[in-house]
């Protein structure tokens, strides 16, 4: 959703990063980060994974296109190195890291082939790469699909015809194939991450106010208030239907953790 138009430094992504922190901890655990490892966090955002890796004694580097988020990450990991950069063209030399991580980050790079190749390029032979990606099912994924359809419907017919479906990062077969073509041994596990709030409506309104992607969608539909209200109503209805906590709001999302072990020289 909104891959090309999102300014990830907009809004207050820190709130979302807090929700995603358990996935960062799980990714670092699966990567078996150890003291002394050189670790890269691609699309690091506020530095969730970098901070966990640093706590284990690793030397960490983070890359993200959003300079503001890098400032937040530097505050959390003062000894880390944080660089502005794109996951499809990392500003880093070959064979630099023992571990390369990306927690719901590199999956938003439009060129998936380039993103995988870059992760492999900067990781040392015998190193490991761990990526988390959403399974496109459930209430939160459904909310994203509603707004994506609304935006697509607003496109001119020729642009709409050329719009491609999101890359299948949530498909274990895609993840295995993407890294196996580089000679890696790949394991994929499925994990759960809950999202909670006071109510479905509160969750939606907070995303619209704070989350960069939802803010971009609202701005794109700013000249058509009825379309945005329709998105809001249909999303809240879906979240209410799939709500796991009738006294508040809870929606559990499934996600994949792919670990690719690169061959040694």
C-alpha positions as CSV (number, residue, x, y, z in Angstrom):
1,X,0.0,0.0,0.0
2,X,1.3,3.4,-1.0
3,X,4.9,2.2,-1.5
4,X,5.9,5.1,-3.7
5,X,4.2,8.0,-2.0
6,X,4.9,7.4,1.6
7,X,7.3,9.7,3.5
8,X,8.2,7.5,6.5
9,X,9.5,10.4,8.4
10,X,6.0,12.0,8.4
11,X,3.7,11.5,11.3
12,X,4.7,9.7,14.4
13,X,6.0,6.3,13.3
14,X,7.4,5.8,16.8
15,X,4.0,4.7,17.9
16,X,3.8,1.9,15.3
17,X,7.5,1.0,16.1
18,X,6.5,0.3,19.7
19,X,3.8,-2.1,18.5
20,X,6.4,-3.9,16.3
21,X,9.1,-4.2,19.0
22,X,8.3,-7.9,19.8
23,X,8.8,-8.9,16.2
24,X,12.2,-7.2,16.2
25,X,13.2,-9.2,19.3
26,X,12.0,-12.4,17.6
27,X,14.0,-11.6,14.5
28,X,17.2,-11.0,16.4
29,X,16.7,-14.2,18.3
30,X,16.1,-16.2,15.2
31,X,19.2,-14.6,13.6
32,X,21.2,-15.8,16.7
33,X,22.9,-12.4,17.0
34,X,25.9,-12.7,19.3
35,X,28.4,-10.3,20.9
36,X,30.9,-9.1,18.4
37,X,28.7,-9.6,15.4
38,X,28.5,-6.9,12.7
39,X,24.8,-6.4,12.2
40,X,22.9,-4.4,9.6
41,X,19.3,-3.3,10.1
42,X,17.8,-2.4,6.6
43,X,14.9,0.1,6.6
44,X,15.7,0.3,10.3
45,X,13.1,3.0,11.1
46,X,13.5,4.0,14.8
47,X,16.1,1.2,15.3
48,X,14.0,-1.5,16.9
49,X,16.2,-4.4,15.7
50,X,19.4,-2.4,15.9
51,X,18.7,-1.7,19.6
52,X,18.1,-5.3,20.4
53,X,21.2,-6.4,18.6
54,X,23.3,-3.8,20.3
55,X,22.0,-5.0,23.7
56,X,23.5,-8.4,22.7
57,X,26.9,-6.8,22.2
58,X,26.8,-6.5,18.4
59,X,28.2,-3.6,16.3
60,X,25.2,-2.2,14.5
61,X,24.5,-0.2,11.4
62,X,21.1,1.0,10.3
63,X,20.0,2.2,6.9
64,X,16.7,4.0,6.2
65,X,15.4,6.6,3.7
66,X,13.8,8.7,6.5
67,X,16.4,11.0,8.1
68,X,14.1,11.9,11.0
69,X,13.7,8.2,12.0
70,X,17.5,7.8,11.8
71,X,17.8,10.6,14.4
72,X,15.5,8.6,16.7
73,X,17.6,5.4,16.1
74,X,20.8,7.3,16.9
75,X,19.3,8.4,20.2
76,X,18.6,4.8,21.1
77,X,21.9,3.3,19.9
78,X,24.5,6.1,20.4
79,X,27.4,3.7,19.3
80,X,25.6,2.6,16.1
81,X,26.2,3.9,12.6
82,X,23.0,5.1,10.9
83,X,22.9,6.1,7.2
84,X,20.3,7.5,4.8
85,X,19.8,5.0,2.1
86,X,17.6,2.8,0.0
87,X,17.2,-1.0,0.5
88,X,17.6,-1.5,-3.3
89,X,20.9,0.4,-3.3
90,X,22.6,0.1,0.0
91,X,25.5,2.7,0.6
92,X,27.7,-0.1,2.0
93,X,30.5,-2.3,0.7
94,X,30.3,-6.0,-0.1
95,X,30.7,-8.7,2.5
96,X,30.5,-6.4,5.5
97,X,28.0,-8.0,8.0
98,X,27.7,-11.2,9.8
99,X,23.9,-10.7,10.1
100,X,21.5,-8.6,8.0
101,X,18.1,-7.9,9.4
102,X,14.9,-6.2,8.2
103,X,11.8,-6.0,10.3
104,X,8.8,-5.1,8.1
105,X,11.1,-2.7,6.3
106,X,12.7,-4.1,3.1
107,X,9.3,-5.5,2.1
108,X,8.3,-2.0,1.1
109,X,11.1,-1.6,-1.4
110,X,9.4,-1.6,-4.8
111,X,12.1,-3.7,-6.5
112,X,12.1,-6.9,-4.5
113,X,14.8,-8.6,-6.6
114,X,17.2,-5.7,-6.0
115,X,16.4,-5.7,-2.3
116,X,17.2,-9.4,-1.9
117,X,20.4,-9.0,-4.0
118,X,21.6,-6.1,-1.9
119,X,21.0,-7.9,1.4
120,X,23.0,-10.8,0.0
121,X,25.8,-8.6,-1.4
122,X,26.5,-6.8,1.9
123,X,26.4,-10.0,4.0
124,X,29.5,-12.1,4.5
125,X,29.8,-15.6,3.1
126,X,28.4,-17.9,5.8
127,X,26.4,-15.0,7.2
128,X,22.6,-15.0,7.8
129,X,19.8,-12.8,6.7
130,X,16.5,-12.5,8.6
131,X,13.5,-10.7,7.2
132,X,10.0,-10.4,8.7
133,X,7.0,-9.9,6.4
134,X,3.3,-9.8,6.8
135,X,0.9,-12.6,5.9
136,X,-1.8,-10.8,3.8
137,X,-4.7,-12.0,5.9
138,X,-6.6,-10.8,8.9
139,X,-8.2,-7.6,10.1
140,X,-5.1,-5.3,9.7
141,X,-4.3,-6.6,6.3
142,X,-7.9,-6.2,5.3
143,X,-7.8,-2.6,6.4
144,X,-4.8,-2.0,4.1
145,X,-6.6,-3.6,1.2
146,X,-9.6,-1.3,1.6
147,X,-7.5,1.9,1.4
148,X,-5.4,0.5,-1.4
149,X,-8.6,-0.2,-3.5
150,X,-9.9,3.3,-2.8
151,X,-6.6,4.8,-4.0
152,X,-6.6,2.6,-7.1
153,X,-10.1,3.6,-8.0
154,X,-9.0,7.3,-8.0
155,X,-6.3,6.7,-10.6
156,X,-6.8,7.4,-14.3
157,X,-7.7,4.3,-16.2
158,X,-4.3,4.0,-17.9
159,X,-2.5,4.2,-14.5
160,X,-4.9,1.8,-12.9
161,X,-4.3,-0.8,-15.7
162,X,-0.5,-0.6,-15.0
163,X,-0.8,-1.0,-11.3
164,X,0.9,-4.1,-10.1
165,X,-0.1,-6.3,-7.1
166,X,2.2,-6.0,-4.0
167,X,5.2,-8.3,-4.0
168,X,4.3,-11.6,-2.3
169,X,6.7,-11.2,0.7
170,X,4.0,-12.9,2.8
171,X,4.3,-16.2,0.7
172,X,6.9,-18.6,2.2
173,X,7.5,-20.0,-1.3
174,X,8.5,-16.6,-2.6
175,X,10.9,-16.0,0.3
176,X,12.6,-19.4,-0.2
177,X,12.9,-18.9,-4.0
178,X,14.2,-15.4,-3.6
179,X,17.2,-16.4,-1.4
180,X,17.7,-20.0,-2.7
181,X,18.7,-18.5,-6.1
182,X,21.6,-17.0,-4.3
183,X,22.6,-20.4,-2.9
184,X,21.2,-19.8,0.6
185,X,19.6,-22.3,2.9
186,X,16.2,-20.9,3.9
187,X,13.9,-21.6,6.8
188,X,10.6,-19.8,7.3
189,X,8.5,-19.7,10.5
190,X,5.2,-18.1,11.2
191,X,4.7,-15.8,14.2
192,X,1.8,-13.8,15.7
193,X,1.6,-10.1,16.6
194,X,-1.4,-8.5,18.3
195,X,-2.5,-4.9,17.8
196,X,-4.7,-3.4,20.5
197,X,-6.5,-0.2,21.2
198,X,-9.6,1.2,23.0
199,X,-11.9,0.4,20.0
200,X,-11.8,-0.3,16.3
201,X,-12.6,3.4,15.6
202,X,-9.8,4.6,17.9
203,X,-7.3,2.3,16.1
204,X,-8.4,3.7,12.7
205,X,-8.3,7.3,13.8
206,X,-4.8,6.9,15.4
207,X,-3.4,5.4,12.3
208,X,-4.9,8.2,10.2
209,X,-3.3,10.8,12.6
210,X,0.1,9.2,13.1
211,X,1.0,6.4,10.7
212,X,2.9,7.6,7.6
213,X,1.1,5.3,5.2
214,X,-2.4,6.1,6.5
215,X,-1.5,9.8,6.5
216,X,-0.4,9.6,2.9
217,X,-3.7,7.9,2.0
218,X,-5.7,10.6,3.8
219,X,-3.8,13.3,1.9
220,X,-4.3,11.6,-1.4
221,X,-8.1,11.5,-0.8
222,X,-8.2,15.0,0.7
223,X,-10.1,16.5,-2.2
224,X,-12.8,13.8,-2.0
225,X,-14.1,13.7,1.6
226,X,-16.8,11.2,0.8
227,X,-14.2,8.7,-0.4
228,X,-12.2,9.0,2.8
229,X,-15.3,8.7,5.0
230,X,-16.2,5.6,3.0
231,X,-12.8,4.1,3.7
232,X,-13.1,4.9,7.4
233,X,-16.6,3.4,7.7
234,X,-15.8,0.2,5.8
235,X,-12.5,-0.2,7.7
236,X,-14.1,0.2,11.1
237,X,-16.9,-2.2,10.1
238,X,-14.2,-4.8,9.1
239,X,-12.2,-4.3,12.3
240,X,-15.4,-4.6,14.4
241,X,-16.4,-7.8,12.6
242,X,-13.0,-9.4,13.2
243,X,-12.4,-7.9,16.7
244,X,-11.0,-10.4,19.2
245,X,-11.9,-8.2,22.2
246,X,-15.5,-7.1,22.4
247,X,-14.6,-4.8,25.3
248,X,-11.9,-2.9,23.4
249,X,-10.0,-3.8,20.2
250,X,-7.5,-6.6,19.5
251,X,-6.5,-7.9,16.1
252,X,-3.8,-10.6,15.8
253,X,-1.7,-10.4,12.6
254,X,0.3,-13.3,11.3
255,X,3.8,-12.7,10.0
256,X,6.7,-14.7,8.6
257,X,10.3,-14.8,9.7
258,X,12.6,-16.0,7.0
259,X,16.2,-16.9,7.8
260,X,18.6,-17.3,4.9
261,X,22.0,-18.8,5.7
262,X,24.4,-17.9,2.9
263,X,27.0,-20.4,1.6
264,X,30.6,-20.2,2.7
265,X,33.3,-19.6,0.2
